[in-house]
Amino acid sequence: MNNILITILNMSLTGVFVITVICAARFALKKFPKIISYCLWGVVGFRLVFPFSIESAWSLIPFNAQIISSDMAMSQALQGVPLVGGAVYGDPVQLWITIGLSVWLLGVAVMLLYGVLSYVILRRKLKGAVHAGTNIYEAQMIKTPFVFGIFSPKIFLPDNLTAGERKYIVLHEQTHIKRRDHVIKCAAYLILCVHWFNPLVWLAFVLMSMDMEMSCDESVLKELGGEPKREYSMVLLSLASERRVINGGIPAFGDGNIKARISNVLRLKKQSRAVSCVLMALVVALSLGLAVNSIAVGYISSEFGQYDDAGGMPTDASDFVFERWQCCD
């Protein structure tokens, strides 16, 4: 079980670098369609979920992805704590890892419980919703539209929308469903539950949600021909949520920075095919470079000896153990 925590920490530390790079790329591409930065968050999810990857000379990761070696922790444990009578008692490294594992599991449980309770409470509020279309429902108890459900997603709308507002909002939520955004956001929340201790993962979740909404806005306006920018912006403004709460991964129309979304809508311009191809090539290259690991070379030295490339036990570990027991006799 202790190796699980070390694996999670390694993925999270590698994720810190990947998130930083994606944030920098996101800033550099802020004037381009948000679908680009939205796609880039996929590589963050990959690095935070899969503890393994192929090695390549083309990797953009400048360090060994196995930052914390489980074998190194085991070698530290060989020290023990000498007591009177020659006994070796205790394992300080393993003790701290066990405590850390307990704290991590508690945090995961709290996050999952929060997500489940949010889902259950919202589901109860929606019991009185009125069917108003194929998969569309209207309810009095909600202030902002959203998609609810994973396998059979439904669109829930406030019951006080005008015909114009309803048109844009339904199209927006249907676009979320077509792109499987409701599944992606739920998966992102589960990843956040695992890496709850990492502040950059929280930042990535918030920014990914913003890019999801802005890219969905762009997709809607593209389908409408890009003309009703002002009307669409007014709908965004009128239905903006007063608070944005991470509610277990439910895409809501009022999510994200409304000011940023309106600005993005108003400055939206059609990109040429050549520019789109270049941007897509950059996204693919950056994603692949961050998805693969750098080739491990050399060895890790420690006070106990030298580790080989595979991160094995120290070359003089047996001598160390013998000397440790001798000193306690």
FENLIN-V148178 format. One record per residue. N is the residue number from 1. RES is the residue in one small letter. PSI is psi as a letter, one per 20 degrees, with the letter a starting at -180 (* if undefined). NEAR is the number of other C-alpha atoms within 12 Angstrom. Layout:
# FENLIN-V148178
n:N res:RES psi:PSI near:NEAR
n:N res:RES psi:PSI near:NEAR
This chain:
# FENLIN-V148178
n:1 res:m psi:h near:17
n:2 res:n psi:h near:25
n:3 res:n psi:h near:22
n:4 res:i psi:g near:22
n:5 res:l psi:g near:30
n:6 res:i psi:g near:31
n:7 res:t psi:g near:29
n:8 res:i psi:g near:38
n:9 res:l psi:g near:33
n:10 res:n psi:g near:30
n:11 res:m psi:h near:37
n:12 res:s psi:h near:37
n:13 res:l psi:g near:31
n:14 res:t psi:h near:43
n:15 res:g psi:h near:42
n:16 res:v psi:g near:30
n:17 res:f psi:g near:29
n:18 res:v psi:g near:40
n:19 res:i psi:g near:39
n:20 res:t psi:g near:25
n:21 res:v psi:g near:28
n:22 res:i psi:h near:37
n:23 res:c psi:g near:29
n:24 res:a psi:g near:16
n:25 res:a psi:h near:26
n:26 res:r psi:g near:29
n:27 res:f psi:g near:17
n:28 res:a psi:h near:16
n:29 res:l psi:j near:22
n:30 res:k psi:h near:25
n:31 res:k psi:i near:23
n:32 res:f psi:r near:30
n:33 res:p psi:p near:36
n:34 res:k psi:i near:37
n:35 res:i psi:h near:31
n:36 res:i psi:g near:36
n:37 res:s psi:h near:41
n:38 res:y psi:g near:39
n:39 res:c psi:h near:32
n:40 res:l psi:h near:41
n:41 res:w psi:i near:43
n:42 res:g psi:h near:35
n:43 res:v psi:h near:34
n:44 res:v psi:g near:45
n:45 res:g psi:g near:38
n:46 res:f psi:g near:28
n:47 res:r psi:h near:39
n:48 res:l psi:i near:42
n:49 res:v psi:g near:28
n:50 res:f psi:p near:23
n:51 res:p psi:j near:28
n:52 res:f psi:r near:21
n:53 res:s psi:q near:26
n:54 res:i psi:q near:21
n:55 res:e psi:q near:23
n:56 res:s psi:q near:19
n:57 res:a psi:i near:18
n:58 res:w psi:j near:19
n:59 res:s psi:q near:25
n:60 res:l psi:j near:26
n:61 res:i psi:o near:35
n:62 res:p psi:j near:24
n:63 res:f psi:r near:24
n:64 res:n psi:p near:31
n:65 res:a psi:h near:38
n:66 res:q psi:m near:32
n:67 res:i psi:g near:27
n:68 res:i psi:o near:26
n:69 res:s psi:p near:30
n:70 res:s psi:h near:28
n:71 res:d psi:h near:28
n:72 res:m psi:g near:32
n:73 res:a psi:h near:29
n:74 res:m psi:h near:27
n:75 res:s psi:h near:31
n:76 res:q psi:h near:27
n:77 res:a psi:h near:27
n:78 res:l psi:i near:30
n:79 res:q psi:g near:29
n:80 res:g psi:a near:24
n:81 res:v psi:o near:20
n:82 res:p psi:p near:20
n:83 res:l psi:r near:14
n:84 res:v psi:p near:11
n:85 res:g psi:j near:11
n:86 res:g psi:j near:15
n:87 res:a psi:q near:17
n:88 res:v psi:o near:22
n:89 res:y psi:q near:18
n:90 res:g psi:q near:17
n:91 res:d psi:n near:20
n:92 res:p psi:h near:21
n:93 res:v psi:g near:24
n:94 res:q psi:h near:27
n:95 res:l psi:g near:19
n:96 res:w psi:h near:18
n:97 res:i psi:g near:26
n:98 res:t psi:g near:20
n:99 res:i psi:g near:17
n:100 res:g psi:g near:23
n:101 res:l psi:g near:25
n:102 res:s psi:g near:18
n:103 res:v psi:g near:18
n:104 res:w psi:g near:27
n:105 res:l psi:h near:24
n:106 res:l psi:g near:18
n:107 res:g psi:g near:21
n:108 res:v psi:g near:23
n:109 res:a psi:g near:21
n:110 res:v psi:g near:20
n:111 res:m psi:g near:27
n:112 res:l psi:h near:27
n:113 res:l psi:g near:18
n:114 res:y psi:g near:22
n:115 res:g psi:g near:26
n:116 res:v psi:g near:22
n:117 res:l psi:g near:17
n:118 res:s psi:g near:21
n:119 res:y psi:g near:23
n:120 res:v psi:g near:18
n:121 res:i psi:g near:16
n:122 res:l psi:h near:25
n:123 res:r psi:h near:22
n:124 res:r psi:h near:15
n:125 res:k psi:h near:18
n:126 res:l psi:j near:27
n:127 res:k psi:h near:18
n:128 res:g psi:j near:17
n:129 res:a psi:q near:25
n:130 res:v psi:p near:21
n:131 res:h psi:p near:18
n:132 res:a psi:k near:18
n:133 res:g psi:a near:15
n:134 res:t psi:g near:14
n:135 res:n psi:k near:22
n:136 res:i psi:p near:29
n:137 res:y psi:q near:29
n:138 res:e psi:p near:31
n:139 res:a psi:q near:28
n:140 res:q psi:h near:20
n:141 res:m psi:j near:23
n:142 res:i psi:q near:29
n:143 res:k psi:i near:26
n:144 res:t psi:q near:37
n:145 res:p psi:q near:42
n:146 res:f psi:r near:42
n:147 res:v psi:p near:43
n:148 res:f psi:p near:38
n:149 res:g psi:q near:27
n:150 res:i psi:g near:23
n:151 res:f psi:h near:12
n:152 res:s psi:m near:15
n:153 res:p psi:q near:26
n:154 res:k psi:q near:33
n:155 res:i psi:p near:41
n:156 res:f psi:p near:43
n:157 res:l psi:q near:40
n:158 res:p psi:q near:29
n:159 res:d psi:j near:24
n:160 res:n psi:k near:19
n:161 res:l psi:q near:24
n:162 res:t psi:r near:16
n:163 res:a psi:h near:12
n:164 res:g psi:g near:16
n:165 res:e psi:g near:28
n:166 res:r psi:h near:32
n:167 res:k psi:g near:21
n:168 res:y psi:g near:34
n:169 res:i psi:g near:39
n:170 res:v psi:g near:38
n:171 res:l psi:g near:30
n:172 res:h psi:g near:40
n:173 res:e psi:h near:39
n:174 res:q psi:h near:35
n:175 res:t psi:h near:32
n:176 res:h psi:g near:38
n:177 res:i psi:g near:30
n:178 res:k psi:h near:18
n:179 res:r psi:i near:23
n:180 res:r psi:k near:25
n:181 res:d psi:h near:36
n:182 res:h psi:h near:36
n:183 res:v psi:g near:26
n:184 res:i psi:g near:29
n:185 res:k psi:h near:41
n:186 res:c psi:g near:30
n:187 res:a psi:h near:28
n:188 res:a psi:h near:39
n:189 res:y psi:h near:35
n:190 res:l psi:h near:32
n:191 res:i psi:h near:35
n:192 res:l psi:h near:40
n:193 res:c psi:h near:35
n:194 res:v psi:h near:34
n:195 res:h psi:k near:40
n:196 res:w psi:h near:31
n:197 res:f psi:i near:27
n:198 res:n psi:o near:27
n:199 res:p psi:h near:19
n:200 res:l psi:h near:28
n:201 res:v psi:h near:37
n:202 res:w psi:g near:27
n:203 res:l psi:g near:26
n:204 res:a psi:h near:40
n:205 res:f psi:g near:38
n:206 res:v psi:g near:30
n:207 res:l psi:h near:33
n:208 res:m psi:g near:43
n:209 res:s psi:g near:43
n:210 res:m psi:g near:36
n:211 res:d psi:h near:41
n:212 res:m psi:g near:46
n:213 res:e psi:g near:43
n:214 res:m psi:h near:43
n:215 res:s psi:h near:34
n:216 res:c psi:g near:42
n:217 res:d psi:g near:46
n:218 res:e psi:g near:41
n:219 res:s psi:h near:30
n:220 res:v psi:g near:31
n:221 res:l psi:h near:32
n:222 res:k psi:g near:23
n:223 res:e psi:h near:17
n:224 res:l psi:i near:18
n:225 res:g psi:j near:14
n:226 res:g psi:j near:22
n:227 res:e psi:g near:20
n:228 res:p psi:l near:24
n:229 res:k psi:g near:27
n:230 res:r psi:g near:20
n:231 res:e psi:g near:23
n:232 res:y psi:h near:34
n:233 res:s psi:h near:33
n:234 res:m psi:h near:23
n:235 res:v psi:g near:33
n:236 res:l psi:g near:37
n:237 res:l psi:g near:26
n:238 res:s psi:h near:24
n:239 res:l psi:j near:30
n:240 res:a psi:p near:25
n:241 res:s psi:q near:22
n:242 res:e psi:h near:15
n:243 res:r psi:q near:16
n:244 res:r psi:o near:22
n:245 res:v psi:p near:20
n:246 res:i psi:o near:29
n:247 res:n psi:k near:32
n:248 res:g psi:j near:36
n:249 res:g psi:l near:39
n:250 res:i psi:o near:44
n:251 res:p psi:p near:48
n:252 res:a psi:q near:44
n:253 res:f psi:h near:48
n:254 res:g psi:j near:38
n:255 res:d psi:q near:40
n:256 res:g psi:r near:34
n:257 res:n psi:o near:27
n:258 res:i psi:h near:30
n:259 res:k psi:g near:20
n:260 res:a psi:h near:25
n:261 res:r psi:g near:36
n:262 res:i psi:g near:29
n:263 res:s psi:g near:23
n:264 res:n psi:h near:32
n:265 res:v psi:g near:38
n:266 res:l psi:h near:25
n:267 res:r psi:j near:23
n:268 res:l psi:p near:30
n:269 res:k psi:q near:19
n:270 res:k psi:p near:20
n:271 res:q psi:q near:17
n:272 res:s psi:q near:12
n:273 res:r psi:h near:10
n:274 res:a psi:g near:11
n:275 res:v psi:g near:14
n:276 res:s psi:g near:17
n:277 res:c psi:g near:14
n:278 res:v psi:g near:16
n:279 res:l psi:g near:27
n:280 res:m psi:h near:22
n:281 res:a psi:h near:16
n:282 res:l psi:g near:20
n:283 res:v psi:g near:29
n:284 res:v psi:g near:21
n:285 res:a psi:g near:19
n:286 res:l psi:g near:31
n:287 res:s psi:g near:34
n:288 res:l psi:h near:29
n:289 res:g psi:h near:29
n:290 res:l psi:i near:41
n:291 res:a psi:h near:39
n:292 res:v psi:q near:33
n:293 res:n psi:q near:32
n:294 res:s psi:q near:25
n:295 res:i psi:p near:22
n:296 res:a psi:p near:24
n:297 res:v psi:q near:17
n:298 res:g psi:b near:14
n:299 res:y psi:r near:18
n:300 res:i psi:p near:26
n:301 res:s psi:q near:18
n:302 res:s psi:r near:22
n:303 res:e psi:i near:16
n:304 res:f psi:i near:26
n:305 res:g psi:b near:22
n:306 res:q psi:p near:22
n:307 res:y psi:q near:24
n:308 res:d psi:a near:21
n:309 res:d psi:h near:19
n:310 res:a psi:i near:20
n:311 res:g psi:k near:28
n:312 res:g psi:a near:23
n:313 res:m psi:q near:29
n:314 res:p psi:q near:29
n:315 res:t psi:h near:22
n:316 res:d psi:k near:20
n:317 res:a psi:h near:26
n:318 res:s psi:g near:16
n:319 res:d psi:h near:15
n:320 res:f psi:g near:23
n:321 res:v psi:g near:22
n:322 res:f psi:g near:15
n:323 res:e psi:h near:16
n:324 res:r psi:g near:22
n:325 res:w psi:h near:22
n:326 res:q psi:h near:14
n:327 res:c psi:i near:18
n:328 res:c psi:i near:19
n:329 res:d psi:* near:14
